[in-house]
Amino acid sequence: MAMTLRLTDEETELLRALAEREHRSMHEVVRLAVLDRAGRAGREAERDEVLDWAEERYAALLDRLSR
């Protein structure tokens, strides 16, 4: 699937500089950034799930500690 990515001139220059620094194409830098962000979103969801479980599991203790 193809897409068009519209960037400002400033964003394009930042991307170009990053690509040059990493010896990658701009396309590859954007693709890797998307994969990195997707991975972080998955880890954030897992973290939120664990925190929700802990909050429910230890609600009484947390309540007592907050007094």
C-alpha positions in Angstrom: 0.0 0.0 0.0 1.4 3.4 -0.9 0.8 6.6 0.9 1.9 10.2 0.7 3.5 11.8 3.7 3.3 15.6 3.9 5.9 17.3 6.0 6.8 20.9 6.5 10.1 22.1 5.1 11.5 22.1 8.6 10.3 18.5 9.2 11.8 17.4 5.9 15.2 18.9 6.8 15.1 17.2 10.2 14.3 13.9 8.5 17.0 14.4 5.9 19.6 15.2 8.5 18.6 12.1 10.6 18.7 9.9 7.6 22.2 11.1 6.7 23.4 10.7 10.2 22.1 7.1 10.3 23.2 6.3 6.8 19.6 5.3 5.9 17.0 6.5 3.4 14.4 8.9 4.6 11.9 6.2 3.8 13.7 3.7 6.2 13.9 6.3 9.0 10.1 6.9 8.8 9.3 3.2 8.6 11.5 2.4 11.6 9.9 5.3 13.6 6.5 3.9 12.9 7.5 0.4 14.1 9.2 1.9 17.2 6.1 3.9 18.1 3.9 0.8 17.6 6.1 -1.2 19.9 6.0 1.5 22.6 2.2 1.7 22.3 2.0 -2.0 22.9 4.3 -1.8 26.0 2.3 1.1 27.3 -0.9 -0.9 27.0 0.7 -3.8 28.9 1.9 -1.4 31.6 -1.6 0.1 32.0 -3.1 -3.4 32.3 -0.6 -4.3 35.1 -1.3 -1.0 36.9 -5.0 -1.5 36.7 -4.7 -5.0 38.1 -2.4 -3.8 41.0 -4.8 -0.9 41.8 -7.7 -3.3 42.0 -5.8 -6.0 43.9 -4.3 -3.6 46.5 -7.1 -1.1 46.7 -7.6 -1.6 50.4 -3.9 -1.3 51.2 -3.5 1.8 49.0 -6.5 3.3 50.8 -5.0 2.7 54.2 -1.6 4.0 53.1 -3.1 7.2 51.8 -4.5 8.2 55.2 
